[in-house]
Amino acid sequence: MATEKKQTQVRLEPDVLAAGKGAAAARGLDFNRYVERLIIEDTTGARAAGMAAAQRLIEEHGAFLDNLEQQLDAPYAQPQPGAAA
């Protein structure tokens, strides 16, 4: 990637901008780096590769993950003794 950065301007709806800034902050990135990363992931195929890997994980281990989630949630499904109804 080139070390020289070019400046550009993007017009976004206020709610889209707020969502983008929130997503960037949640990932520990500034907004510019977040947008740059999204573009790189989209144009290099990295995003598609990640989504395909996630789909394979779900297909191969989905039943196990569902079962694990049910086991972890089970203690909270039953009212606890002394708990208010």
PDB file with SEQRES, HELIX, SHEET and CRYST1 records, atoms N, CA, C and O in Angstrom:
SEQRES   1 A   85  MET ALA THR GLU LYS LYS GLN THR GLN VAL ARG LEU GLU          
SEQRES   2 A   85  PRO ASP VAL LEU ALA ALA GLY LYS GLY ALA ALA ALA ALA          
SEQRES   3 A   85  ARG GLY LEU ASP PHE ASN ARG TYR VAL GLU ARG LEU ILE          
SEQRES   4 A   85  ILE GLU ASP THR THR GLY ALA ARG ALA ALA GLY MET ALA          
SEQRES   5 A   85  ALA ALA GLN ARG LEU ILE GLU GLU HIS GLY ALA PHE LEU          
SEQRES   6 A   85  ASP ASN LEU GLU GLN GLN LEU ASP ALA PRO TYR ALA GLN          
SEQRES   7 A   85  PRO GLN PRO GLY ALA ALA ALA                                  
HELIX    1 AA1 PRO A   14  ALA A   26  1                                  13    
HELIX    2 AA2 PHE A   31  THR A   44  1                                  14    
HELIX    3 AA3 ALA A   46  ALA A   77  1                                  32    
CRYST1    1.000    1.000    1.000  90.00  90.00  90.00 P 1           1          
ATOM      1  N   MET A   1       0.845  -1.180   0.000  1.00  0.00           N  
ATOM      2  CA  MET A   1       0.000   0.000   0.000  1.00  0.00           C  
ATOM      3  C   MET A   1       0.892   1.245   0.000  1.00  0.00           C  
ATOM      4  O   MET A   1       1.926   1.262   0.668  1.00  0.00           O  
ATOM      5  N   ALA A   2       0.511   2.262  -0.724  1.00  0.00           N  
ATOM      6  CA  ALA A   2       1.288   3.489  -0.817  1.00  0.00           C  
ATOM      7  C   ALA A   2       1.325   4.212   0.518  1.00  0.00           C  
ATOM      8  O   ALA A   2       0.364   4.166   1.286  1.00  0.00           O  
ATOM      9  N   THR A   3       2.433   4.876   0.789  1.00  0.00           N  
ATOM     10  CA  THR A   3       2.537   5.633   2.044  1.00  0.00           C  
ATOM     11  C   THR A   3       1.900   7.004   1.919  1.00  0.00           C  
ATOM     12  O   THR A   3       1.533   7.614   2.924  1.00  0.00           O  
ATOM     13  N   GLU A   4       1.767   7.493   0.697  1.00  0.00           N  
ATOM     14  CA  GLU A   4       1.128   8.791   0.490  1.00  0.00           C  
ATOM     15  C   GLU A   4      -0.381   8.611   0.532  1.00  0.00           C  
ATOM     16  O   GLU A   4      -0.938   7.778  -0.183  1.00  0.00           O  
ATOM     17  N   LYS A   5      -1.028   9.391   1.368  1.00  0.00           N  
ATOM     18  CA  LYS A   5      -2.489   9.307   1.498  1.00  0.00           C  
ATOM     19  C   LYS A   5      -3.120  10.423   0.673  1.00  0.00           C  
ATOM     20  O   LYS A   5      -2.587  11.530   0.599  1.00  0.00           O  
ATOM     21  N   LYS A   6      -4.233  10.127   0.068  1.00  0.00           N  
ATOM     22  CA  LYS A   6      -5.011  11.109  -0.688  1.00  0.00           C  
ATOM     23  C   LYS A   6      -6.268  11.425   0.099  1.00  0.00           C  
ATOM     24  O   LYS A   6      -6.884  10.531   0.678  1.00  0.00           O  
ATOM     25  N   GLN A   7      -6.639  12.654   0.122  1.00  0.00           N  
ATOM     26  CA  GLN A   7      -7.837  13.074   0.833  1.00  0.00           C  
ATOM     27  C   GLN A   7      -9.020  13.072  -0.115  1.00  0.00           C  
ATOM     28  O   GLN A   7      -8.899  13.433  -1.286  1.00  0.00           O  
ATOM     29  N   THR A   8     -10.172  12.659   0.411  1.00  0.00           N  
ATOM     30  CA  THR A   8     -11.400  12.657  -0.372  1.00  0.00           C  
ATOM     31  C   THR A   8     -12.542  13.106   0.524  1.00  0.00           C  
ATOM     32  O   THR A   8     -12.373  13.249   1.735  1.00  0.00           O  
ATOM     33  N   GLN A   9     -13.670  13.321  -0.059  1.00  0.00           N  
ATOM     34  CA  GLN A   9     -14.836  13.748   0.705  1.00  0.00           C  
ATOM     35  C   GLN A   9     -15.992  12.805   0.398  1.00  0.00           C  
ATOM     36  O   GLN A   9     -16.219  12.430  -0.752  1.00  0.00           O  
ATOM     37  N   VAL A  10     -16.713  12.432   1.440  1.00  0.00           N  
ATOM     38  CA  VAL A  10     -17.858  11.544   1.295  1.00  0.00           C  
ATOM     39  C   VAL A  10     -19.032  12.186   2.007  1.00  0.00           C  
ATOM     40  O   VAL A  10     -18.885  12.694   3.118  1.00  0.00           O  
ATOM     41  N   ARG A  11     -20.183  12.167   1.382  1.00  0.00           N  
ATOM     42  CA  ARG A  11     -21.395  12.692   2.015  1.00  0.00           C  
ATOM     43  C   ARG A  11     -22.234  11.519   2.484  1.00  0.00           C  
ATOM     44  O   ARG A  11     -22.574  10.630   1.704  1.00  0.00           O  
ATOM     45  N   LEU A  12     -22.564  11.527   3.774  1.00  0.00           N  
ATOM     46  CA  LEU A  12     -23.331  10.446   4.373  1.00  0.00           C  
ATOM     47  C   LEU A  12     -24.520  11.005   5.130  1.00  0.00           C  
ATOM     48  O   LEU A  12     -24.475  12.125   5.639  1.00  0.00           O  
ATOM     49  N   GLU A  13     -25.580  10.222   5.200  1.00  0.00           N  
ATOM     50  CA  GLU A  13     -26.708  10.574   6.050  1.00  0.00           C  
ATOM     51  C   GLU A  13     -26.201  10.580   7.500  1.00  0.00           C  
ATOM     52  O   GLU A  13     -25.325   9.788   7.847  1.00  0.00           O  
ATOM     53  N   PRO A  14     -26.738  11.457   8.340  1.00  0.00           N  
ATOM     54  CA  PRO A  14     -26.269  11.541   9.724  1.00  0.00           C  
ATOM     55  C   PRO A  14     -26.310  10.207  10.478  1.00  0.00           C  
ATOM     56  O   PRO A  14     -25.390   9.902  11.236  1.00  0.00           O  
ATOM     57  N   ASP A  15     -27.362   9.414  10.279  1.00  0.00           N  
ATOM     58  CA  ASP A  15     -27.444   8.137  10.989  1.00  0.00           C  
ATOM     59  C   ASP A  15     -26.420   7.132  10.479  1.00  0.00           C  
ATOM     60  O   ASP A  15     -25.928   6.302  11.243  1.00  0.00           O  
ATOM     61  N   VAL A  16     -26.094   7.205   9.182  1.00  0.00           N  
ATOM     62  CA  VAL A  16     -25.070   6.319   8.621  1.00  0.00           C  
ATOM     63  C   VAL A  16     -23.703   6.706   9.168  1.00  0.00           C  
ATOM     64  O   VAL A  16     -22.907   5.837   9.524  1.00  0.00           O  
ATOM     65  N   LEU A  17     -23.432   7.991   9.234  1.00  0.00           N  
ATOM     66  CA  LEU A  17     -22.173   8.472   9.791  1.00  0.00           C  
ATOM     67  C   LEU A  17     -22.034   8.058  11.253  1.00  0.00           C  
ATOM     68  O   LEU A  17     -20.978   7.580  11.667  1.00  0.00           O  
ATOM     69  N   ALA A  18     -23.091   8.239  12.029  1.00  0.00           N  
ATOM     70  CA  ALA A  18     -23.053   7.859  13.444  1.00  0.00           C  
ATOM     71  C   ALA A  18     -22.819   6.363  13.606  1.00  0.00           C  
ATOM     72  O   ALA A  18     -22.046   5.943  14.468  1.00  0.00           O  
ATOM     73  N   ALA A  19     -23.481   5.559  12.785  1.00  0.00           N  
ATOM     74  CA  ALA A  19     -23.290   4.110  12.852  1.00  0.00           C  
ATOM     75  C   ALA A  19     -21.861   3.742  12.494  1.00  0.00           C  
ATOM     76  O   ALA A  19     -21.259   2.888  13.144  1.00  0.00           O  
ATOM     77  N   GLY A  20     -21.319   4.373  11.475  1.00  0.00           N  
ATOM     78  CA  GLY A  20     -19.935   4.105  11.072  1.00  0.00           C  
ATOM     79  C   GLY A  20     -18.944   4.494  12.142  1.00  0.00           C  
ATOM     80  O   GLY A  20     -17.998   3.753  12.412  1.00  0.00           O  
ATOM     81  N   LYS A  21     -19.145   5.645  12.756  1.00  0.00           N  
ATOM     82  CA  LYS A  21     -18.246   6.079  13.834  1.00  0.00           C  
ATOM     83  C   LYS A  21     -18.349   5.149  15.031  1.00  0.00           C  
ATOM     84  O   LYS A  21     -17.348   4.862  15.688  1.00  0.00           O  
ATOM     85  N   GLY A  22     -19.555   4.678  15.316  1.00  0.00           N  
ATOM     86  CA  GLY A  22     -19.735   3.738  16.416  1.00  0.00           C  
ATOM     87  C   GLY A  22     -19.051   2.409  16.136  1.00  0.00           C  
ATOM     88  O   GLY A  22     -18.412   1.835  17.018  1.00  0.00           O  
ATOM     89  N   ALA A  23     -19.185   1.921  14.907  1.00  0.00           N  
ATOM     90  CA  ALA A  23     -18.541   0.667  14.526  1.00  0.00           C  
ATOM     91  C   ALA A  23     -17.023   0.807  14.561  1.00  0.00           C  
ATOM     92  O   ALA A  23     -16.322  -0.111  14.985  1.00  0.00           O  
ATOM     93  N   ALA A  24     -16.520   1.949  14.117  1.00  0.00           N  
ATOM     94  CA  ALA A  24     -15.079   2.186  14.156  1.00  0.00           C  
ATOM     95  C   ALA A  24     -14.580   2.187  15.598  1.00  0.00           C  
ATOM     96  O   ALA A  24     -13.572   1.554  15.913  1.00  0.00           O  
ATOM     97  N   ALA A  25     -15.282   2.893  16.462  1.00  0.00           N  
ATOM     98  CA  ALA A  25     -14.878   2.964  17.874  1.00  0.00           C  
ATOM     99  C   ALA A  25     -14.909   1.583  18.523  1.00  0.00           C  
ATOM    100  O   ALA A  25     -14.027   1.246  19.312  1.00  0.00           O  
ATOM    101  N   ALA A  26     -15.917   0.790  18.195  1.00  0.00           N  
ATOM    102  CA  ALA A  26     -16.027  -0.551  18.769  1.00  0.00           C  
ATOM    103  C   ALA A  26     -14.852  -1.439  18.353  1.00  0.00           C  
ATOM    104  O   ALA A  26     -14.508  -2.392  19.052  1.00  0.00           O  
ATOM    105  N   ARG A  27     -14.247  -1.120  17.221  1.00  0.00           N  
ATOM    106  CA  ARG A  27     -13.103  -1.895  16.742  1.00  0.00           C  
ATOM    107  C   ARG A  27     -11.769  -1.244  17.097  1.00  0.00           C  
ATOM    108  O   ARG A  27     -10.705  -1.742  16.728  1.00  0.00           O  
ATOM    109  N   GLY A  28     -11.838  -0.127  17.817  1.00  0.00           N  
ATOM    110  CA  GLY A  28     -10.617   0.568  18.210  1.00  0.00           C  
ATOM    111  C   GLY A  28      -9.933   1.286  17.061  1.00  0.00           C  
ATOM    112  O   GLY A  28      -8.718   1.479  17.076  1.00  0.00           O  
ATOM    113  N   LEU A  29     -10.721   1.684  16.055  1.00  0.00           N  
ATOM    114  CA  LEU A  29     -10.176   2.372  14.889  1.00  0.00           C  
ATOM    115  C   LEU A  29     -10.732   3.778  14.804  1.00  0.00           C  
ATOM    116  O   LEU A  29     -11.837   4.046  15.276  1.00  0.00           O  
ATOM    117  N   ASP A  30      -9.958   4.685  14.197  1.00  0.00           N  
ATOM    118  CA  ASP A  30     -10.565   5.972  13.893  1.00  0.00           C  
ATOM    119  C   ASP A  30     -11.413   5.784  12.632  1.00  0.00           C  
ATOM    120  O   ASP A  30     -11.249   4.802  11.908  1.00  0.00           O  
ATOM    121  N   PHE A  31     -12.307   6.721  12.379  1.00  0.00           N  
ATOM    122  CA  PHE A  31     -13.266   6.563  11.291  1.00  0.00           C  
ATOM    123  C   PHE A  31     -12.576   6.409   9.940  1.00  0.00           C  
ATOM    124  O   PHE A  31     -12.985   5.574   9.134  1.00  0.00           O  
ATOM    125  N   ASN A  32     -11.533   7.201   9.679  1.00  0.00           N  
ATOM    126  CA  ASN A  32     -10.834   7.103   8.402  1.00  0.00           C  
ATOM    127  C   ASN A  32     -10.246   5.715   8.195  1.00  0.00           C  
ATOM    128  O   ASN A  32     -10.377   5.137   7.116  1.00  0.00           O  
ATOM    129  N   ARG A  33      -9.603   5.182   9.217  1.00  0.00           N  
ATOM    130  CA  ARG A  33      -9.000   3.845   9.105  1.00  0.00           C  
ATOM    131  C   ARG A  33     -10.080   2.785   8.914  1.00  0.00           C  
ATOM    132  O   ARG A  33      -9.891   1.821   8.173  1.00  0.00           O  
ATOM    133  N   TYR A  34     -11.208   2.971   9.583  1.00  0.00           N  
ATOM    134  CA  TYR A  34     -12.324   2.033   9.446  1.00  0.00           C  
ATOM    135  C   TYR A  34     -12.827   1.997   8.003  1.00  0.00           C  
ATOM    136  O   TYR A  34     -13.013   0.919   7.439  1.00  0.00           O  
ATOM    137  N   VAL A  35     -13.047   3.161   7.408  1.00  0.00           N  
ATOM    138  CA  VAL A  35     -13.526   3.228   6.025  1.00  0.00           C  
ATOM    139  C   VAL A  35     -12.477   2.635   5.085  1.00  0.00           C  
ATOM    140  O   VAL A  35     -12.815   1.886   4.168  1.00  0.00           O  
ATOM    141  N   GLU A  36     -11.215   2.968   5.310  1.00  0.00           N  
ATOM    142  CA  GLU A  36     -10.143   2.421   4.481  1.00  0.00           C  
ATOM    143  C   GLU A  36     -10.130   0.896   4.561  1.00  0.00           C  
ATOM    144  O   GLU A  36      -9.990   0.217   3.543  1.00  0.00           O  
ATOM    145  N   ARG A  37     -10.275   0.366   5.764  1.00  0.00           N  
ATOM    146  CA  ARG A  37     -10.275  -1.081   5.974  1.00  0.00           C  
ATOM    147  C   ARG A  37     -11.463  -1.739   5.267  1.00  0.00           C  
ATOM    148  O   ARG A  37     -11.307  -2.793   4.650  1.00  0.00           O  
ATOM    149  N   LEU A  38     -12.649  -1.126   5.353  1.00  0.00           N  
ATOM    150  CA  LEU A  38     -13.815  -1.677   4.658  1.00  0.00           C  
ATOM    151  C   LEU A  38     -13.580  -1.754   3.152  1.00  0.00           C  
ATOM    152  O   LEU A  38     -13.920  -2.748   2.511  1.00  0.00           O  
ATOM    153  N   ILE A  39     -12.998  -0.701   2.599  1.00  0.00           N  
ATOM    154  CA  ILE A  39     -12.741  -0.676   1.159  1.00  0.00           C  
ATOM    155  C   ILE A  39     -11.725  -1.749   0.784  1.00  0.00           C  
ATOM    156  O   ILE A  39     -11.907  -2.463  -0.202  1.00  0.00           O  
ATOM    157  N   ILE A  40     -10.659  -1.862   1.569  1.00  0.00           N  
ATOM    158  CA  ILE A  40      -9.641  -2.879   1.289  1.00  0.00           C  
ATOM    159  C   ILE A  40     -10.240  -4.276   1.375  1.00  0.00           C  
ATOM    160  O   ILE A  40     -10.009  -5.108   0.497  1.00  0.00           O  
ATOM    161  N   GLU A  41     -11.008  -4.537   2.432  1.00  0.00           N  
ATOM    162  CA  GLU A  41     -11.622  -5.862   2.584  1.00  0.00           C  
ATOM    163  C   GLU A  41     -12.565  -6.172   1.431  1.00  0.00           C  
ATOM    164  O   GLU A  41     -12.614  -7.307   0.956  1.00  0.00           O  
ATOM    165  N   ASP A  42     -13.303  -5.185   0.986  1.00  0.00           N  
ATOM    166  CA  ASP A  42     -14.280  -5.398  -0.080  1.00  0.00           C  
ATOM    167  C   ASP A  42     -13.611  -5.599  -1.431  1.00  0.00           C  
ATOM    168  O   ASP A  42     -14.059  -6.424  -2.227  1.00  0.00           O  
ATOM    169  N   THR A  43     -12.556  -4.861  -1.694  1.00  0.00           N  
ATOM    170  CA  THR A  43     -11.941  -4.904  -3.016  1.00  0.00           C  
ATOM    171  C   THR A  43     -10.884  -5.989  -3.164  1.00  0.00           C  
ATOM    172  O   THR A  43     -10.497  -6.307  -4.289  1.00  0.00           O  
ATOM    173  N   THR A  44     -10.408  -6.562  -2.075  1.00  0.00           N  
ATOM    174  CA  THR A  44      -9.395  -7.623  -2.167  1.00  0.00           C  
ATOM    175  C   THR A  44      -9.998  -9.009  -2.029  1.00  0.00           C  
ATOM    176  O   THR A  44      -9.304 -10.006  -2.227  1.00  0.00           O  
ATOM    177  N   GLY A  45     -11.266  -9.088  -1.697  1.00  0.00           N  
ATOM    178  CA  GLY A  45     -11.894 -10.381  -1.494  1.00  0.00           C  
ATOM    179  C   GLY A  45     -11.759 -10.896  -0.078  1.00  0.00           C  
ATOM    180  O   GLY A  45     -12.268 -11.972   0.236  1.00  0.00           O  
ATOM    181  N   ALA A  46     -11.076 -10.144   0.796  1.00  0.00           N  
ATOM    182  CA  ALA A  46     -10.889 -10.590   2.177  1.00  0.00           C  
ATOM    183  C   ALA A  46     -12.226 -10.723   2.896  1.00  0.00           C  
ATOM    184  O   ALA A  46     -12.422 -11.657   3.673  1.00  0.00           O  
ATOM    185  N   ARG A  47     -13.125  -9.816   2.648  1.00  0.00           N  
ATOM    186  CA  ARG A  47     -14.438  -9.866   3.307  1.00  0.00           C  
ATOM    187  C   ARG A  47     -15.200 -11.119   2.866  1.00  0.00           C  
ATOM    188  O   ARG A  47     -15.774 -11.826   3.696  1.00  0.00           O  
ATOM    189  N   ALA A  48     -15.204 -11.388   1.571  1.00  0.00           N  
ATOM    190  CA  ALA A  48     -15.906 -12.570   1.061  1.00  0.00           C  
ATOM    191  C   ALA A  48     -15.279 -13.846   1.606  1.00  0.00           C  
ATOM    192  O   ALA A  48     -15.989 -14.797   1.934  1.00  0.00           O  
ATOM    193  N   ALA A  49     -13.952 -13.872   1.705  1.00  0.00           N  
ATOM    194  CA  ALA A  49     -13.276 -15.058   2.230  1.00  0.00           C  
ATOM    195  C   ALA A  49     -13.647 -15.274   3.693  1.00  0.00           C  
ATOM    196  O   ALA A  49     -13.859 -16.409   4.120  1.00  0.00           O  
ATOM    197  N   GLY A  50     -13.725 -14.198   4.455  1.00  0.00           N  
ATOM    198  CA  GLY A  50     -14.118 -14.311   5.864  1.00  0.00           C  
ATOM    199  C   GLY A  50     -15.545 -14.794   6.017  1.00  0.00           C  
ATOM    200  O   GLY A  50     -15.836 -15.615   6.887  1.00  0.00           O  
ATOM    201  N   MET A  51     -16.435 -14.293   5.181  1.00  0.00           N  
ATOM    202  CA  MET A  51     -17.833 -14.719   5.233  1.00  0.00           C  
ATOM    203  C   MET A  51     -17.954 -16.190   4.835  1.00  0.00           C  
ATOM    204  O   MET A  51     -18.742 -16.926   5.429  1.00  0.00           O  
ATOM    205  N   ALA A  52     -17.194 -16.618   3.853  1.00  0.00           N  
ATOM    206  CA  ALA A  52     -17.226 -18.019   3.431  1.00  0.00           C  
ATOM    207  C   ALA A  52     -16.699 -18.922   4.543  1.00  0.00           C  
ATOM    208  O   ALA A  52     -17.240 -20.003   4.777  1.00  0.00           O  
ATOM    209  N   ALA A  53     -15.652 -18.484   5.223  1.00  0.00           N  
ATOM    210  CA  ALA A  53     -15.108 -19.269   6.336  1.00  0.00           C  
ATOM    211  C   ALA A  53     -16.117 -19.368   7.468  1.00  0.00           C  
ATOM    212  O   ALA A  53     -16.265 -20.427   8.079  1.00  0.00           O  
ATOM    213  N   ALA A  54     -16.806 -18.282   7.750  1.00  0.00           N  
ATOM    214  CA  ALA A  54     -17.826 -18.297   8.801  1.00  0.00           C  
ATOM    215  C   ALA A  54     -18.962 -19.244   8.426  1.00  0.00           C  
ATOM    216  O   ALA A  54     -19.468 -19.970   9.282  1.00  0.00           O  
ATOM    217  N   GLN A  55     -19.366 -19.244   7.165  1.00  0.00           N  
ATOM    218  CA  GLN A  55     -20.427 -20.141   6.713  1.00  0.00           C  
ATOM    219  C   GLN A  55     -20.000 -21.596   6.844  1.00  0.00           C  
ATOM    220  O   GLN A  55     -20.790 -22.440   7.266  1.00  0.00           O  
ATOM    221  N   ARG A  56     -18.748 -21.895   6.483  1.00  0.00           N  
ATOM    222  CA  ARG A  56     -18.248 -23.271   6.635  1.00  0.00           C  
ATOM    223  C   ARG A  56     -18.244 -23.687   8.098  1.00  0.00           C  
ATOM    224  O   ARG A  56     -18.583 -24.827   8.417  1.00  0.00           O  
ATOM    225  N   LEU A  57     -17.867 -22.778   8.988  1.00  0.00           N  
ATOM    226  CA  LEU A  57     -17.869 -23.075  10.424  1.00  0.00           C  
ATOM    227  C   LEU A  57     -19.275 -23.422  10.895  1.00  0.00           C  
ATOM    228  O   LEU A  57     -19.470 -24.386  11.635  1.00  0.00           O  
ATOM    229  N   ILE A  58     -20.243 -22.640  10.468  1.00  0.00           N  
ATOM    230  CA  ILE A  58     -21.632 -22.893  10.849  1.00  0.00           C  
ATOM    231  C   ILE A  58     -22.107 -24.232  10.290  1.00  0.00           C  
ATOM    232  O   ILE A  58     -22.745 -25.014  10.993  1.00  0.00           O  
ATOM    233  N   GLU A  59     -21.793 -24.489   9.022  1.00  0.00           N  
ATOM    234  CA  GLU A  59     -22.228 -25.749   8.403  1.00  0.00           C  
ATOM    235  C   GLU A  59     -21.595 -26.967   9.073  1.00  0.00           C  
ATOM    236  O   GLU A  59     -22.257 -27.988   9.264  1.00  0.00           O  
ATOM    237  N   GLU A  60     -20.322 -26.861   9.427  1.00  0.00           N  
ATOM    238  CA  GLU A  60     -19.607 -28.002   9.998  1.00  0.00           C  
ATOM    239  C   GLU A  60     -19.852 -28.184  11.498  1.00  0.00           C  
ATOM    240  O   GLU A  60     -19.845 -29.310  11.996  1.00  0.00           O  
ATOM    241  N   HIS A  61     -20.069 -27.084  12.211  1.00  0.00           N  
ATOM    242  CA  HIS A  61     -20.145 -27.168  13.666  1.00  0.00           C  
ATOM    243  C   HIS A  61     -21.395 -26.519  14.245  1.00  0.00           C  
ATOM    244  O   HIS A  61     -21.490 -26.323  15.457  1.00  0.00           O  
ATOM    245  N   GLY A  62     -22.347 -26.187  13.389  1.00  0.00           N  
ATOM    246  CA  GLY A  62     -23.551 -25.493  13.839  1.00  0.00           C  
ATOM    247  C   GLY A  62     -24.326 -26.250  14.899  1.00  0.00           C  
ATOM    248  O   GLY A  62     -24.763 -25.653  15.883  1.00  0.00           O  
ATOM    249  N   ALA A  63     -24.510 -27.554  14.723  1.00  0.00           N  
ATOM    250  CA  ALA A  63     -25.265 -28.349  15.702  1.00  0.00           C  
ATOM    251  C   ALA A  63     -24.560 -28.343  17.054  1.00  0.00           C  
ATOM    252  O   ALA A  63     -25.201 -28.208  18.096  1.00  0.00           O  
ATOM    253  N   PHE A  64     -23.243 -28.489  17.028  1.00  0.00           N  
ATOM    254  CA  PHE A  64     -22.480 -28.447  18.282  1.00  0.00           C  
ATOM    255  C   PHE A  64     -22.634 -27.094  18.977  1.00  0.00           C  
ATOM    256  O   PHE A  64     -22.852 -27.030  20.187  1.00  0.00           O  
ATOM    257  N   LEU A  65     -22.518 -26.014  18.198  1.00  0.00           N  
ATOM    258  CA  LEU A  65     -22.634 -24.672  18.774  1.00  0.00           C  
ATOM    259  C   LEU A  65     -24.036 -24.415  19.323  1.00  0.00           C  
ATOM    260  O   LEU A  65     -24.186 -23.796  20.376  1.00  0.00           O  
ATOM    261  N   ASP A  66     -25.066 -24.890  18.611  1.00  0.00           N  
ATOM    262  CA  ASP A  66     -26.439 -24.744  19.102  1.00  0.00           C  
ATOM    263  C   ASP A  66     -26.625 -25.489  20.414  1.00  0.00           C  
ATOM    264  O   ASP A  66     -27.232 -24.970  21.351  1.00  0.00           O  
ATOM    265  N   ASN A  67     -26.100 -26.708  20.478  1.00  0.00           N  
ATOM    266  CA  ASN A  67     -26.196 -27.519  21.691  1.00  0.00           C  
ATOM    267  C   ASN A  67     -25.464 -26.835  22.841  1.00  0.00           C  
ATOM    268  O   ASN A  67     -25.984 -26.772  23.955  1.00  0.00           O  
ATOM    269  N   LEU A  68     -24.285 -26.332  22.586  1.00  0.00           N  
ATOM    270  CA  LEU A  68     -23.511 -25.640  23.618  1.00  0.00           C  
ATOM    271  C   LEU A  68     -24.256 -24.410  24.125  1.00  0.00           C  
ATOM    272  O   LEU A  68     -24.300 -24.155  25.329  1.00  0.00           O  
ATOM    273  N   GLU A  69     -24.833 -23.661  23.215  1.00  0.00           N  
ATOM    274  CA  GLU A  69     -25.590 -22.474  23.604  1.00  0.00           C  
ATOM    275  C   GLU A  69     -26.772 -22.858  24.499  1.00  0.00           C  
ATOM    276  O   GLU A  69     -27.042 -22.180  25.491  1.00  0.00           O  
ATOM    277  N   GLN A  70     -27.474 -23.933  24.158  1.00  0.00           N  
ATOM    278  CA  GLN A  70     -28.598 -24.394  24.975  1.00  0.00           C  
ATOM    279  C   GLN A  70     -28.117 -24.808  26.364  1.00  0.00           C  
ATOM    280  O   GLN A  70     -28.774 -24.509  27.361  1.00  0.00           O  
ATOM    281  N   GLN A  71     -26.986 -25.486  26.431  1.00  0.00           N  
ATOM    282  CA  GLN A  71     -26.447 -25.903  27.728  1.00  0.00           C  
ATOM    283  C   GLN A  71     -26.066 -24.692  28.573  1.00  0.00           C  
ATOM    284  O   GLN A  71     -26.312 -24.670  29.779  1.00  0.00           O  
ATOM    285  N   LEU A  72     -25.474 -23.699  27.949  1.00  0.00           N  
ATOM    286  CA  LEU A  72     -25.067 -22.502  28.691  1.00  0.00           C  
ATOM    287  C   LEU A  72     -26.267 -21.675  29.141  1.00  0.00           C  
ATOM    288  O   LEU A  72     -26.221 -21.020  30.182  1.00  0.00           O  
ATOM    289  N   ASP A  73     -27.337 -21.707  28.358  1.00  0.00           N  
ATOM    290  CA  ASP A  73     -28.540 -20.941  28.697  1.00  0.00           C  
ATOM    291  C   ASP A  73     -29.447 -21.674  29.683  1.00  0.00           C  
ATOM    292  O   ASP A  73     -30.263 -21.041  30.354  1.00  0.00           O  
ATOM    293  N   ALA A  74     -29.316 -23.000  29.781  1.00  0.00           N  
ATOM    294  CA  ALA A  74     -30.219 -23.811  30.604  1.00  0.00           C  
ATOM    295  C   ALA A  74     -30.335 -23.326  32.048  1.00  0.00           C  
ATOM    296  O   ALA A  74     -31.453 -23.257  32.559  1.00  0.00           O  
ATOM    297  N   PRO A  75     -29.242 -22.987  32.732  1.00  0.00           N  
ATOM    298  CA  PRO A  75     -29.395 -22.552  34.127  1.00  0.00           C  
ATOM    299  C   PRO A  75     -30.254 -21.290  34.281  1.00  0.00           C  
ATOM    300  O   PRO A  75     -30.834 -21.057  35.342  1.00  0.00           O  
ATOM    301  N   TYR A  76     -30.332 -20.496  33.240  1.00  0.00           N  
ATOM    302  CA  TYR A  76     -31.086 -19.245  33.314  1.00  0.00           C  
ATOM    303  C   TYR A  76     -32.540 -19.425  32.874  1.00  0.00           C  
ATOM    304  O   TYR A  76     -33.358 -18.525  33.066  1.00  0.00           O  
ATOM    305  N   ALA A  77     -32.866 -20.570  32.291  1.00  0.00           N  
ATOM    306  CA  ALA A  77     -34.223 -20.830  31.811  1.00  0.00           C  
ATOM    307  C   ALA A  77     -35.159 -21.231  32.958  1.00  0.00           C  
ATOM    308  O   ALA A  77     -36.366 -20.999  32.885  1.00  0.00           O  
ATOM    309  N   GLN A  78     -34.607 -21.826  34.003  1.00  0.00           N  
ATOM    310  CA  GLN A  78     -35.398 -22.258  35.139  1.00  0.00           C  
ATOM    311  C   GLN A  78     -35.380 -21.189  36.224  1.00  0.00           C  
ATOM    312  O   GLN A  78     -34.328 -20.613  36.501  1.00  0.00           O  
ATOM    313  N   PRO A  79     -36.548 -20.909  36.854  1.00  0.00           N  
ATOM    314  CA  PRO A  79     -36.550 -19.940  37.947  1.00  0.00           C  
ATOM    315  C   PRO A  79     -35.668 -20.439  39.092  1.00  0.00           C  
ATOM    316  O   PRO A  79     -35.713 -21.611  39.464  1.00  0.00           O  
ATOM    317  N   GLN A  80     -34.887 -19.548  39.626  1.00  0.00           N  
ATOM    318  CA  GLN A  80     -33.995 -19.897  40.717  1.00  0.00           C  
ATOM    319  C   GLN A  80     -34.762 -19.832  42.043  1.00  0.00           C  
ATOM    320  O   GLN A  80     -35.637 -18.982  42.210  1.00  0.00           O  
ATOM    321  N   PRO A  81     -34.434 -20.733  42.993  1.00  0.00           N  
ATOM    322  CA  PRO A  81     -35.105 -20.698  44.301  1.00  0.00           C  
ATOM    323  C   PRO A  81     -34.923 -19.322  44.953  1.00  0.00           C  
ATOM    324  O   PRO A  81     -33.825 -18.766  44.975  1.00  0.00           O  
ATOM    325  N   GLY A  82     -36.004 -18.803  45.470  1.00  0.00           N  
ATOM    326  CA  GLY A  82     -35.956 -17.513  46.143  1.00  0.00           C  
ATOM    327  C   GLY A  82     -36.014 -16.316  45.215  1.00  0.00           C  
ATOM    328  O   GLY A  82     -36.069 -15.176  45.678  1.00  0.00           O  
ATOM    329  N   ALA A  83     -36.003 -16.557  43.899  1.00  0.00           N  
ATOM    330  CA  ALA A  83     -36.075 -15.459  42.958  1.00  0.00           C  
ATOM    331  C   ALA A  83     -37.513 -14.998  42.811  1.00  0.00           C  
ATOM    332  O   ALA A  83     -38.443 -15.804  42.839  1.00  0.00           O  
ATOM    333  N   ALA A  84     -37.683 -13.703  42.656  1.00  0.00           N  
ATOM    334  CA  ALA A  84     -39.026 -13.150  42.471  1.00  0.00           C  
ATOM    335  C   ALA A  84     -39.586 -13.611  41.141  1.00  0.00           C  
ATOM    336  O   ALA A  84     -38.865 -13.656  40.144  1.00  0.00           O  
ATOM    337  N   ALA A  85     -40.853 -13.950  41.116  1.00  0.00           N  
ATOM    338  CA  ALA A  85     -41.482 -14.402  39.866  1.00  0.00           C  
ATOM    339  C   ALA A  85     -41.904 -13.244  39.022  1.00  0.00           C  
ATOM    340  O   ALA A  85     -42.449 -13.438  37.935  1.00  0.00           O  
TER     341      ALA A  85                                                      
END                                                                             
